[in-house]
Amino acid sequence: MVDHARSTWRVSIRRACRALPVERSTYHYRSRRAGQAQLTERIKEIAATRVRYGYRRIHVLLRRDGWRVNAKRVYRLYREMGLQLRPQDAQAPGEGQAAGGPPPCDTIQ
């Protein structure tokens, strides 16, 4: 936006930033964060092999592997990659109960 204003009006960075609501420090800002490519690949590998793992369990596995990573970063990358823990289908009523359990209350006299 500032570059466009500079080229169109042929003004300095200072004047272009002043005309637009942009700080000069924001214009000159360069991120110092290292690339996330290796971490992203490792998260994809874990998510592919362990489909039922969410970002929290993936974070634990990364910490065990020696990655010094924050859970919030894992969550952000997990969401950016479009990974989501899909909800399991609800069980039908009566499924999953142990056979030979106590009888229903209405049959006891």
ZABADO-634557 format. One line per field, with one value per residue: residue number from 1; y, x, z of N, C-alpha, C in turn. Coordinates in Angstrom, 2 decimals, decimal comma. Example, Ala and Ser with C-alpha at 12.3 -4.5 7.8 and 13.67 -1.06 7.14 Angstrom:
2
k = 1;2
n.north = -5,69;-2,25
n.east = 13,19;12,85
n.up = 7,80;7,08
ca.north = -4,50;-1,06
ca.east = 12,30;13,67
ca.up = 7,80;7,14
c.north = -3,30;0,03
c.east = 13,20;12,90
c.up = 7,80;7,87
***
This chain:
109
k = 1;2;3;4;5;6;7;8;9;10;11;12;13;14;15;16;17;18;19;20;21;22;23;24;25;26;27;28;29;30;31;32;33;34;35;36;37;38;39;40;41;42;43;44;45;46;47;48;49;50;51;52;53;54;55;56;57;58;59;60;61;62;63;64;65;66;67;68;69;70;71;72;73;74;75;76;77;78;79;80;81;82;83;84;85;86;87;88;89;90;91;92;93;94;95;96;97;98;99;100;101;102;103;104;105;106;107;108;109
n.north = -1,17;1,25;1,35;1,50;4,02;5,60;5,20;6,16;8,85;9,80;10,30;10,50;7,78;8,53;10,55;9,13;7,19;8,86;9,99;7,80;5,68;4,43;3,28;4,17;2,35;-0,02;-0,30;-0,79;-3,15;-6,38;-9,79;-11,93;-14,53;-17,95;-20,31;-22,53;-24,96;-27,56;-28,28;-28,19;-30,28;-32,45;-32,41;-33,02;-35,63;-37,00;-36,57;-37,97;-40,63;-41,06;-40,74;-40,10;-38,29;-35,16;-31,66;-31,31;-33,81;-34,28;-32,23;-33,16;-35,44;-34,22;-32,81;-34,96;-35,92;-34,06;-31,51;-28,08;-26,60;-24,61;-25,19;-23,52;-22,69;-25,10;-25,57;-23,38;-23,95;-26,44;-25,78;-24,06;-25,84;-27,13;-29,31;-31,25;-32,65;-35,09;-35,54;-38,45;-40,89;-41,00;-43,53;-45,97;-46,19;-48,48;-49,88;-50,93;-51,55;-53,72;-57,21;-59,12;-57,45;-55,60;-56,01;-53,96;-51,37;-51,48;-54,15;-55,36;-56,47
n.east = 0,82;1,88;4,07;2,77;1,55;3,83;4,99;2,96;2,44;4,98;6,48;8,26;9,04;8,37;6,44;4,47;3,72;2,69;0,52;-1,08;-2,64;-0,24;2,45;5,93;7,76;6,35;6,26;8,95;9,41;10,79;10,39;11,81;11,49;12,25;12,04;9,24;9,14;10,27;9,13;6,42;6,32;6,89;4,68;2,69;3,48;3,10;0,34;-0,62;0,05;-1,09;-4,16;-6,21;-5,14;-5,06;-4,05;-2,89;-1,91;-0,15;1,62;2,77;4,11;5,95;7,50;8,64;10,22;12,18;11,77;11,68;9,02;6,08;2,77;0,81;1,88;1,94;-0,80;-1,58;-0,21;-1,33;-4,00;-3,63;-2,76;-5,04;-5,79;-7,91;-9,31;-11,48;-14,80;-15,87;-18,27;-21,38;-22,31;-24,86;-27,79;-27,47;-25,38;-22,09;-22,44;-21,79;-22,27;-24,61;-25,03;-26,62;-30,17;-32,71;-34,35;-37,17;-37,93;-37,36;-38,89
n.up = 0,00;0,87;-0,84;-3,29;-3,04;-2,90;-5,44;-7,11;-6,30;-6,09;-3,68;-0,52;1,78;4,35;3,98;2,55;4,42;6,35;5,05;4,72;7,18;8,52;10,40;10,24;11,25;11,05;8,31;7,72;9,03;9,52;9,75;12,22;12,70;12,44;9,71;9,41;8,17;8,61;11,06;10,37;8,51;10,18;11,90;10,04;9,39;11,84;12,21;10,02;10,56;13,04;13,25;15,02;16,78;18,31;18,35;20,84;21,75;19,69;20,19;22,59;21,64;19,92;21,77;23,12;21,08;21,05;20,10;20,71;21,28;21,45;22,66;21,65;19,23;17,86;17,71;16,08;13,65;13,12;12,61;10,41;8,49;7,98;9,41;11,39;14,25;13,75;14,91;16,68;15,66;17,30;19,61;19,17;21,23;23,86;22,76;23,51;26,15;28,85;28,55;30,36;32,45;35,17;35,40;33,81;35,71;35,80;35,69;38,05;41,06
ca.north = 0,00;2,40;1,35;1,99;5,46;6,22;5,21;6,97;10,27;10,11;10,93;9,71;6,80;9,26;11,22;8,12;6,61;9,87;10,15;6,59;5,43;3,37;3,70;3,85;1,13;-1,14;-0,42;-1,34;-4,36;-7,66;-10,84;-12,67;-15,90;-18,95;-21,04;-23,59;-26,05;-28,86;-28,54;-28,47;-31,63;-33,42;-32,43;-33,77;-37,05;-37,53;-36,56;-39,01;-41,96;-41,12;-39,95;-39,68;-37,38;-33,73;-30,86;-31,45;-35,05;-34,08;-31,40;-34,02;-36,27;-33,36;-32,55;-36,19;-36,03;-33,07;-30,20;-27,05;-25,93;-24,23;-25,79;-22,54;-22,73;-26,35;-25,34;-22,47;-24,68;-27,50;-25,16;-23,54;-26,97;-27,66;-30,56;-31,16;-33,93;-35,31;-36,16;-39,83;-41,09;-41,37;-44,92;-46,17;-46,55;-49,90;-50,41;-50,67;-51,98;-55,07;-58,24;-59,71;-56,40;-55,64;-55,82;-52,63;-51,18;-51,78;-55,58;-55,79;-56,21
ca.east = 0,00;2,79;4,86;1,89;1,41;5,13;5,20;1,93;2,59;6,41;6,80;9,14;8,39;7,81;5,19;3,47;3,22;1,90;-0,75;-1,85;-2,49;0,75;3,68;7,12;8,38;5,61;6,68;10,31;9,50;11,16;10,22;13,02;11,11;12,83;11,05;8,52;8,94;10,57;8,11;5,18;6,43;6,82;3,28;1,95;3,81;2,43;-1,11;-0,95;0,16;-1,98;-5,29;-7,05;-4,42;-5,27;-2,84;-2,26;-1,12;0,96;2,58;3,50;5,04;7,04;8,38;9,40;11,20;13,24;11,41;11,33;7,90;4,97;1,49;0,07;2,42;1,46;-2,22;-1,66;0,20;-2,33;-5,16;-3,24;-2,66;-6,39;-5,98;-8,89;-9,68;-12,88;-15,52;-16,27;-19,71;-21,99;-22,76;-26,30;-28,14;-27,37;-24,09;-20,98;-22,71;-21,31;-23,31;-24,81;-25,10;-27,84;-31,38;-33,33;-35,04;-38,61;-38,20;-37,17;-40,10
ca.up = 0,00;0,94;-2,08;-4,35;-2,84;-3,24;-6,89;-7,75;-5,98;-6,08;-2,39;0,34;2,66;5,49;3,57;2,19;5,68;7,05;4,32;5,05;8,63;8,69;11,06;9,46;11,80;10,48;6,92;7,67;9,85;8,92;10,74;12,57;12,99;11,54;8,93;10,11;7,22;9,21;12,08;9,66;7,95;11,29;12,35;9,01;9,53;13,03;11,96;9,04;11,17;14,19;12,78;16,13;17,67;18,13;18,45;22,17;21,78;18,76;20,92;23,52;20,86;19,45;22,91;23,35;20,00;21,25;19,56;21,70;20,62;22,31;22,24;20,86;17,87;17,26;17,40;14,93;12,45;12,94;11,98;9,10;7,56;7,76;10,15;12,47;14,84;13,41;16,01;16,47;15,57;18,57;19,64;19,29;22,60;24,16;22,34;24,41;27,51;29,12;28,57;31,68;33,46;35,96;34,60;33,94;36,99;35,75;35,78;39,44;41,83
c.north = 1,25;2,48;1,88;3,51;6,18;6,30;6,11;8,46;10,74;10,92;9,99;8,72;7,52;9,91;10,23;7,48;7,59;10,07;8,96;6,34;4,26;3,96;3,34;2,59;-0,12;-1,37;-1,11;-2,66;-5,58;-8,72;-11,56;-14,13;-16,85;-19,67;-22,21;-24,85;-27,41;-29,24;-28,90;-29,88;-32,69;-33,53;-33,22;-35,26;-37,68;-37,62;-37,64;-40,40;-42,13;-40,20;-39,38;-38,72;-35,94;-32,99;-31,03;-32,70;-34,97;-33,23;-32,24;-34,89;-35,45;-33,06;-33,77;-36,39;-35,00;-31,71;-29,26;-26,18;-25,71;-24,84;-24,82;-22,50;-23,98;-26,18;-24,47;-23,19;-25,78;-26,95;-24,64;-24,65;-27,59;-28,98;-30,32;-32,56;-34,12;-35,98;-37,60;-39,90;-41,52;-42,82;-44,96;-46,55;-48,06;-50,51;-50,08;-51,06;-53,42;-56,05;-58,83;-58,68;-56,49;-55,39;-54,41;-52,55;-51,57;-53,26;-56,11;-55,46;-56,09
c.east = 0,88;3,61;4,03;1,74;2,70;5,32;4,18;2,18;4,04;6,79;7,71;8,33;7,69;6,49;4,10;2,88;2,34;0,54;-1,68;-1,70;-1,54;1,97;4,88;7,81;7,66;6,03;8,04;10,46;9,86;11,10;11,54;12,73;11,72;11,70;10,46;8,38;9,19;9,52;6,78;5,19;6,28;5,38;2,44;2,21;3,07;0,93;-1,51;-0,90;-0,80;-3,17;-6,11;-6,36;-4,75;-3,97;-2,15;-1,41;0,05;2,04;3,41;4,51;6,21;8,02;9,23;10,49;12,32;12,95;11,10;10,26;6,78;3,68;0,69;0,57;1,95;0,00;-2,36;-1,30;-0,80;-3,55;-4,84;-3,16;-4,02;-6,64;-7,00;-9,15;-11,17;-13,60;-15,92;-17,78;-20,23;-22,45;-24,28;-26,62;-28,09;-26,06;-23,04;-21,24;-22,25;-22,48;-23,42;-24,82;-26,39;-29,06;-31,92;-34,18;-36,51;-38,91;-38,01;-38,42;-39,81
c.up = 0,00;-0,34;-3,25;-4,25;-3,23;-4,75;-7,61;-7,55;-5,98;-4,84;-1,60;1,17;3,81;5,12;3,20;3,43;6,43;6,38;4,58;6,55;8,90;9,38;10,19;9,96;11,27;9,04;6,81;8,40;9,01;10,01;10,97;12,84;11,96;10,79;9,71;9,26;7,85;10,25;11,43;9,08;9,04;11,81;11,35;9,14;10,71;12,80;10,96;9,66;12,34;13,94;13,94;17,09;17,31;18,33;19,80;22,26;20,81;19,42;21,88;22,78;20,33;20,57;23,23;22,30;20,12;20,65;20,71;21,08;21,61;21,77;21,38;19,42;17,15;16,86;16,16;13,63;12,10;12,20;10,58;8,05;7,28;8,45;11,25;12,97;14,58;14,57;15,68;16,39;16,93;18,51;19,76;20,74;22,79;23,71;23,38;25,85;27,68;29,14;29,96;32,80;34,25;35,08;34,76;35,20;36,94;35,84;37,21;40,24;43,29
***
